[in-house]
Amino acid sequence: MALLPPDSTHQFTVSNTVFEVPKRYSLIRSVGNGSYGVVISAVDSDTKCKVAIKKIPRAFDDVVDAKRISGQQKGDSTRILREITLLRQMDHENIVNIINILPPTDGEWTDLYIVSELMETDLHRIIYSKQALSTDHCQYFVYQILRALKYMHSANVMHRDLKPSNLLLNSNCDLKVCDLGLARGVEPEQRPGDLTEYVVTRWYRAPEIMLACTEYAKAIDVWSTGCIFAELLERQAVFPGDDYIDQIRKIIAKLGKPGAADLDFVTSEKARRFILDLPETPGADPDRVTAAFRSAFPGCPDDAALDLLRLMLVFNPRKRASVEESLAHPFMASLHMESDEPCADFSAVLDFEKQTLDRDSLRQLAWGEMLHYNP
C-alpha cells in the first residue's frame, strides 16, 4: 500500500486540531473530544455516507496508551492498538464498526485517523436529557448491550469499561458498544492474577474489582450493565462513589450487606473484614424482589425489570446472572430470540499483549492493521 499522495488530501482545523484527510471526506461538524483524540462527522463523497473520523495525534508516543489497544498501565498507544485490533476481528450489529484506518501521507506516520460508522449520540446524553424514556426504551437498550456482550464473551473478550458514554445510539434507538481500549481477552491458561484491577469507571465497577480480588471474569460486564440499567430507570447514577470505600458503602446501602457465605470470592482478608464490619442493612433475597430492593429503585415500576436488575446486581459474582441468563429473563421475552443473538466463531487474538513493545514495534503492528483496510 503506497502512502497517500499529498495532493489527494486536504486540511481543515477543528477544535484547534488540524485534520489532513483524503478529499473524499467533507467536514460536517465537530462531534467532540473522544478518548485520545478529536472526533468529527464527515460525508464520504465516494459512498455518500456520513462517517465519524477520529484523529489521534502522536498516536505512538505513549507506549502505555498505544498498547489501549493493555490494561496493565501500559500506554495509550497500546490501548489504541488493542481497540483497532479487536474491532477489526469483530462483526456484530451492536458493536461499532471501523470502516477504514487512513494511510499516512509520509513515512513518519505520527497521527492516526480512524474512520467508523457515524452514530448520533450516546446513552449518557440521553439519560441526562429531557427525552422521555419508557420501560420499553430501557428494555431495548439493555437488550442490545447484552446481545453485544454475548458475542464478545463468546470470543473470550471482556469489555471492562462499560458505561453510558461508551454506548452509541441513533434516532432509531439502535445501540452500538464502543471504546474497547480496556477490553481484555481471557485465555484458558491465563493466571487470574494477571488481570489488572484498574478497569471500569468507578461508578460501574463490580465489587470484585474494588475488593482487590485475585480473579474476576465476564461477570464484571454484567454488573456494569446492571448499573447502566438502573441508571436508565432512575435517570441518575445509582452508585456514585467518591472513592472505592464510598463506592462499596453505597452499593451495600442499596443492595444490603452480604453475609460471610457471599464473600467467598474475596481473597483479601482485609477486604472481607471491611465488609463484615459495616453496619447491618437488609440483604437482597436470592429468590424474589424485596420491599427494600423495590424502595432502593423507585424509578422502576415494572416487576419483571426489577427482578432482572436484582439478578444482575448480585454482590457475589459467582451468583450473578450471566449474559445468557439475562437475555432469557422474562423481562426480555418480547425481544429475546436466541437464533438472532449470535456468538462469535473465533477467539480473539491479541498476540502483542505478551510482548514488550517500543514505539517502532507498535507503529509496525498498527501498519499491519491499516493494511487490512487498504490492501
C-alpha positions in Angstrom: 0.0 0.0 0.0 1.5 3.3 -1.1 1.4 6.4 1.0 -1.4 8.8 0.3 -0.3 11.4 -2.3 -0.2 14.8 -0.7 -2.3 16.3 -3.5 -5.1 13.7 -2.6 -5.7 15.2 0.8 -7.0 18.5 2.2 -6.7 20.1 5.6 -9.2 21.8 8.0 -9.0 22.8 11.6 -11.5 21.6 14.3 -11.2 22.3 18.0 -7.6 23.6 17.4 -6.7 20.3 15.8 -5.6 20.2 12.1 -7.1 17.3 10.2 -5.5 16.1 7.0 -7.7 13.6 5.3 -8.5 12.4 1.7 -10.6 14.9 -0.3 -13.4 12.4 -0.4 -14.2 13.3 3.2 -16.0 16.7 3.7 -16.3 18.1 7.2 -19.8 18.3 8.7 -19.0 19.4 12.3 -17.1 18.5 15.4 -18.6 15.7 17.4 -16.4 16.2 20.4 -13.2 15.2 22.1 -13.3 11.5 22.5 -10.8 9.2 24.2 -7.4 10.0 22.8 -8.5 12.5 20.1 -10.9 14.8 18.4 -13.9 13.3 16.6 -15.6 14.9 13.6 -18.5 13.9 11.4 -17.9 13.9 7.7 -19.5 12.9 4.4 -17.7 10.4 2.2 -18.3 11.5 -1.4 -17.5 8.0 -2.7 -20.2 6.3 -0.7 -22.5 9.3 0.1 -22.5 8.1 3.7 -21.9 10.1 6.8 -18.9 8.8 8.9 -17.1 9.6 12.1 -13.4 10.3 11.9 -11.2 10.3 15.0 -7.8 11.8 14.9 -5.4 10.5 17.5 -2.4 12.9 17.4 1.1 11.4 18.1 -0.6 8.0 18.4 2.6 6.1 19.0 4.3 8.3 21.6 2.7 6.8 24.7 3.6 3.1 24.7 1.1 2.6 27.5 -1.8 4.2 25.6 -0.5 2.9 22.1 -0.8 -0.8 23.7 -5.1 1.0 24.9 -5.0 -1.1 22.1 -3.0 -3.1 27.6 -4.8 -2.6 30.7 -1.7 -3.1 32.8 -1.0 0.6 32.9 0.6 0.4 29.5 0.4 3.4 27.4 -2.4 4.9 25.3 -0.7 3.8 22.1 -1.0 0.1 23.1 -4.6 0.7 24.1 -5.3 2.2 20.7 -3.7 -0.9 19.1 -5.9 -3.2 21.2 -9.0 -1.3 20.2 -8.5 -1.4 16.5 -7.3 -5.0 16.5 -10.4 -6.2 18.4 -12.8 -4.1 16.3 -11.3 -5.4 13.1 -11.9 -9.0 14.3 -15.5 -8.4 15.4 -18.5 -8.2 13.3 -21.7 -7.5 15.2 -24.7 -5.2 14.8 -24.3 -3.9 18.3 -20.5 -3.2 18.2 -19.2 -0.2 16.4 -17.6 -0.9 13.1 -14.3 0.5 11.8 -14.6 1.4 8.1 -11.1 2.5 7.4 -7.8 3.4 9.0 -6.3 6.1 6.8 -2.8 5.6 5.3 -0.3 8.3 6.2 0.9 10.9 3.8 4.5 10.4 4.8 6.8 7.7 6.2 6.8 9.2 9.7 3.2 8.3 10.4 2.7 10.1 13.7 -1.1 10.7 13.6 -3.7 8.0 13.4 -7.1 8.6 11.6 -9.8 6.1 12.3 -13.0 6.2 10.2 -16.1 4.5 11.6 -19.8 4.5 11.2 -21.5 7.6 12.5 -23.9 7.4 15.4 -26.0 10.4 16.5 -25.5 10.5 20.3 -24.6 8.3 23.3 -26.6 6.9 26.2 -25.1 9.3 28.7 -26.5 12.2 26.8 -29.9 10.6 26.5 -30.2 9.7 30.2 -29.4 13.3 31.3 -31.6 14.9 28.6 -35.3 15.7 28.9 -36.0 12.9 26.4 -38.8 10.7 27.8 -37.7 7.1 28.4 -40.3 4.4 28.7 -39.8 0.9 30.1 -39.7 -0.3 26.5 -36.8 2.0 25.8 -34.9 0.7 28.8 -35.6 -2.8 27.8 -34.4 -2.3 24.2 -31.2 -0.6 25.2 -30.2 -3.2 27.8 -31.1 -6.0 25.4 -28.7 -4.6 22.8 -25.9 -4.3 25.4 -26.5 -7.9 26.4 -26.6 -9.0 22.8 -23.2 -7.4 22.2 -21.8 -8.9 25.3 -22.9 -12.4 24.4 -20.9 -12.0 21.2 -17.8 -10.5 22.9 -17.8 -13.0 25.7 -18.1 -15.9 23.3 -14.9 -14.6 21.7 -13.3 -14.7 25.2 -13.3 -10.9 25.5 -14.4 -8.8 28.5 -15.2 -5.2 27.7 -14.2 -4.0 31.2 -15.2 -0.3 30.6 -19.0 -0.3 30.0 -20.6 3.0 30.9 -23.3 5.1 29.2 -20.9 7.3 27.3 -19.4 4.1 25.6 -22.8 3.2 24.2 -23.6 5.0 21.0 -27.2 5.5 19.7 -29.0 6.7 16.6 -32.5 8.0 16.3 -34.0 4.5 15.8 -32.6 3.6 19.3 -30.1 1.3 17.7 -27.2 0.9 20.1 -23.5 0.1 19.5 -20.9 -0.6 22.1 -17.6 1.3 21.5 -14.3 2.0 23.2 -12.7 -1.4 23.5 -9.4 0.1 24.6 -9.6 -1.5 28.0 -11.0 -4.8 26.7 -9.2 -8.0 27.6 -9.0 -11.5 26.3 -9.4 -14.3 28.8 -7.2 -17.3 27.8 -7.6 -20.7 29.3 -4.0 -20.7 30.5 -4.2 -17.2 31.9 -3.4 -16.8 35.6 -6.2 -14.9 37.4 -3.6 -12.6 39.0 -2.6 -11.4 35.5 -5.7 -9.3 35.3 -5.4 -5.7 36.4 -7.7 -4.1 38.9 -7.6 -0.7 37.1 -10.6 -1.1 34.8 -14.0 0.4 34.5 -15.0 3.9 35.5 -15.6 3.7 39.3 -19.3 4.0 39.4 -19.8 1.0 37.1 -17.1 -1.2 38.8 -18.1 -4.6 40.1 -17.4 -5.3 43.8 -14.8 -7.9 43.0 -12.6 -5.3 41.3 -12.8 -2.9 44.2 -12.2 -5.5 46.8 -8.8 -6.4 45.2 -9.8 -9.9 44.3 -7.2 -12.0 42.6 -9.7 -13.1 40.0 -12.5 -11.7 38.1 -14.4 -12.7 35.0 -17.1 -11.8 32.5 -19.5 -11.2 35.4 -17.9 -7.7 35.7 -19.6 -6.7 32.5 -22.9 -7.9 33.7 -22.5 -5.8 36.9 -21.7 -2.7 34.7 -24.8 -3.4 32.6 -26.9 -3.7 35.7 -25.6 -0.3 36.8 -26.5 1.2 33.4 -29.9 -0.4 33.5 -30.6 1.1 36.9 -29.3 4.5 35.7 -31.7 4.3 32.8 -34.6 3.6 35.2 -33.6 6.2 37.8 -32.2 8.9 35.4 -29.2 9.2 37.7 -26.1 7.1 38.6 -27.0 4.7 41.3 -23.6 4.1 42.9 -21.8 7.5 42.6 -19.0 6.7 45.0 -16.3 9.3 45.7 -13.7 6.6 46.2 -13.5 2.8 46.5 -14.6 2.7 50.1 -17.5 5.1 49.5 -18.4 3.1 46.4 -18.7 -0.1 48.4 -20.7 1.7 51.1 -23.2 3.0 48.5 -23.6 -0.5 46.9 -24.3 -2.1 50.3 -26.7 0.7 51.3 -28.9 -0.1 48.3 -28.4 -3.8 47.9 -27.9 -4.9 51.5 -24.9 -6.2 53.3 -23.7 -9.7 52.1 -23.2 -12.4 54.6 -19.9 -14.2 55.1 -21.0 -17.0 52.8 -21.4 -14.5 50.0 -17.9 -13.2 50.4 -16.2 -16.5 49.4 -14.9 -14.7 46.3 -13.0 -12.1 48.3 -9.4 -13.2 48.6 -8.2 -10.3 50.7 -8.8 -10.9 54.5 -8.6 -7.1 55.0 -11.3 -6.5 52.4 -13.5 -9.3 53.9 -13.2 -7.7 57.4 -14.1 -4.3 56.0 -17.4 -5.6 54.6 -18.2 -7.7 57.7 -17.6 -4.7 60.0 -20.0 -2.5 58.1 -23.4 -1.8 59.8 -26.1 -4.3 59.1 -28.5 -3.5 56.3 -31.3 -5.7 54.8 -29.8 -8.2 52.3 -31.3 -9.0 48.9 -33.4 -12.1 48.7 -31.9 -14.6 46.2 -35.4 -15.7 45.1 -37.5 -12.5 44.9 -37.7 -8.7 44.8 -37.9 -7.5 48.4 -39.6 -4.3 49.6 -36.2 -2.9 50.4 -34.9 -3.6 46.9 -38.0 -2.0 45.4 -37.6 1.1 47.6 -34.0 1.4 46.5 -35.1 1.8 42.9 -38.3 3.9 43.0 -37.9 4.8 39.3 -38.8 1.3 38.2 -42.5 0.4 38.3 -42.1 -2.9 36.4 -41.8 -6.0 38.5 -40.0 -8.0 35.8 -37.5 -5.2 35.2 -36.8 -5.1 39.0 -36.3 -8.8 39.1 -33.8 -8.8 36.2 -32.0 -5.9 37.9 -31.8 -7.8 41.1 -30.1 -10.8 39.3 -27.6 -8.6 37.5 -26.6 -6.6 40.7 -25.7 -9.6 42.8 -22.7 -8.8 45.0 -21.2 -12.2 44.7 -20.0 -12.6 41.0 -20.3 -16.4 41.3 -24.1 -16.0 41.8 -24.6 -13.1 39.4 -26.7 -13.8 36.3 -24.8 -14.5 33.2 -25.4 -12.7 29.9 -27.3 -15.7 28.5 -29.4 -15.9 31.7 -30.2 -12.2 31.5 -31.2 -12.5 27.8 -33.5 -15.3 28.7 -35.2 -13.5 31.6 -38.9 -12.8 31.3 -38.3 -9.1 31.1 -36.6 -9.7 27.7 -39.2 -12.1 26.4 -40.6 -9.8 23.7 -37.1 -9.3 22.3 -35.2 -12.4 23.1 -34.6 -14.8 20.1 -31.6 -17.0 20.6 -31.2 -17.6 16.9 -30.8 -13.8 16.4 -28.2 -13.4 19.2 -25.1 -14.7 17.5 -21.9 -16.0 19.2 -18.5 -15.3 17.7 -17.0 -18.0 15.6 -13.5 -17.1 16.7 -11.5 -16.5 19.9 -10.0 -13.0 19.9 -6.2 -12.9 19.3 -4.1 -10.2 20.8 -0.6 -11.7 20.5 1.1 -8.4 21.1 -0.2 -8.3 24.7 2.5 -10.8 25.6 5.3 -8.7 24.1 7.3 -5.7 25.3 6.8 -3.2 22.6 8.5 0.0 21.7 7.2 2.8 19.5 8.5 1.3 16.3 7.0 -2.1 17.0 3.6 -0.5 17.8 3.7 1.5 14.6 4.5 -1.6 12.6 1.6 -3.5 14.2 -0.8 -0.6 13.6 0.5 -0.5 10.0 -0.5 -4.1 9.6 -4.0 -3.3 10.9 -4.2 -0.4 8.4 -3.4 -2.8 5.6 -6.5 -4.8 6.3 -8.5 -1.8 5.1 -6.0 -0.7 2.4 -4.5 -3.9 0.8 
